[in-house]
Amino acid sequence: MIRLGIIGCGNMTGQHLNSFEVLKDTLRVSVTCDLNRERAERAKEILSAERFDTDYQNILNDVDAVLIALPHQLHYPVGKFFIEHKKHVLMEKPLCVKEWQCLELTKLAEEQGVTLMTAYPVRFWEETLKMKEYMDSGIIGDVFQMTIYTDHYNPSRDTRGTWMTCSGLGGGQTFSHGCHYIDIMLWFLGNPVKGTHLGTNHGTPWMDREGTSHAVIRFENGAVGYHTGTWGARGTTHPYKMEIYGTDGTLSYSTGGENSGKIMLIKKNGYDEEKRLNSVLWEKSKSSGKHTDGEIAHFVSCILSGETPITNGRTSTTGLRVIWKLYDAEMKDEVADLRGLGFNLPFIEEPICDFDCDSEAALADYKF
Ligand SMILES: NC(=O)c1ccc[n+]([C@@H]2O[C@H](COP(=O)([O-])OP(=O)(O)OC[C@H]3O[C@@H](n4cnc5c(N)ncnc54)[C@H](O)[C@@H]3O)[C@@H](O)[C@H]2O)c1
């Protein structure tokens, strides 16, 4: 039985509830921790933990592993503390706000022989796994484009100085949310070659950096990956949509419209509805795709088996490097050179990114 401590009992706490229920034979939440006493105590009740604390340094003896769900600038120091004490760490995305921090945590976890995993739940969603399976089966032929749309409205954080809005804490919409989809594109399409990013905070004035973003990446195999995300959509037909285009057809999954929750195979195009050959390949059942089930199950399985998680320090750093390179090129009006940043290429151990965020200055603004 793995004893899990949860550090940071804000918005993410409730998201994991189902996962803990499903995994109750292998994992139990032993302690909840938040600077804010009420939140720590409420999470203890919700998750049936044994106790709560307001100081993460007090919980070492209660845990084998921790889920760190803290504001981004705290991922590094808190992660380091637990890895140094040989605890396994599931880190909410993004791994850290700076490249050197990612490199240090990754190396430290490898030296200490503990599991360090980034919580990228989208990687484990059934719909994502199915899209990958269908793509790899060759059903749509040779893939030349993948498009991911994420349209949300997040004005609730319209005060400055939260992890979502504050550039000094790393974000940007692409960094704070797009990181899921850059990770997915690197997994689906392989080694990136070059790319561009254009973002704006027009329409989302609560954001320091972009609240709306467009990232386009060209891959070694000739395919192009495109993620467009916004936190300013006052309305949309597709809150979430993934499409993969091949020489023999298109795979489409969307959470909006009449085909919501279905993976469609679209074999012909055209304005005439009758000429379209659409078939439903897969449909999400009510019980599938719980938000973080797959992710937590993978974390537990890696701890028990000693295997490296698929969303590990190296792959997460690689995904964030792509974003930092895109940001840097955007500021310089250049196209980013992304060669060398594939998941299956040798990991680059030294810092290679020029982009940096001023997290120290941002802390002065930050509201806990
Ligand atoms: N995987 C996903 O899809 C997903 C979705 C939303 C958020 N997240 C990530 O989860 C993390 C947390 O996000 P959130 O929305 O829950 O944030 P939040 O601001 O709602 O909660 C953060 C909590 O951390 C507490 N905290 C701050 N400093 C602390 C300290 N030193 N010790 C203990 N507690 C402290 C705060 O009091 C707060 O309760 C972020 O990394 C975010 O990117 C992931």
The ligand as an ORCA input file, in Angstrom:
! r2SCAN-3c Opt
* xyz 0 1
  N      -3.506     18.279    -14.988
  C      -4.369     19.224    -15.262
  O      -5.143     19.107    -16.188
  C      -4.369     20.448    -14.385
  C      -5.483     21.296    -14.323
  C      -5.450     22.396    -13.461
  C      -4.292     22.643    -12.736
  N      -3.223     21.824    -12.845
  C      -1.967     22.095    -12.121
  O      -2.155     21.830    -10.719
  C      -1.313     22.728     -9.965
  C      -2.178     23.445     -8.946
  O      -3.213     24.114     -9.638
  P      -4.541     24.557     -8.865
  O      -5.434     25.117     -9.912
  O      -5.012     23.488     -7.977
  O      -3.937     25.773     -8.019
  P      -4.611     26.521     -6.789
  O      -4.000     27.882     -6.771
  O      -6.095     26.375     -6.814
  O      -4.079     25.679     -5.536
  C      -2.758     25.741     -5.093
  C      -2.789     25.496     -3.586
  O      -1.434     25.487     -3.112
  C      -1.439     26.079     -1.817
  N      -0.085     26.480     -1.478
  C       0.620     27.527     -1.931
  N       1.855     27.532     -1.365
  C       1.934     26.442     -0.561
  C       2.950     25.882      0.255
  N       4.164     26.459      0.380
  N       2.688     24.767      0.962
  C       1.460     24.170      0.876
  N       0.447     24.661      0.107
  C       0.697     25.773     -0.596
  C      -2.402     27.239     -1.952
  O      -2.852     27.663     -0.680
  C      -3.509     26.598     -2.799
  O      -4.518     26.020     -2.013
  C      -0.633     23.627    -10.996
  O       0.618     23.076    -11.304
  C      -1.540     23.530    -12.206
  O      -0.881     23.781    -13.439
  C      -3.250     20.724    -13.623
*
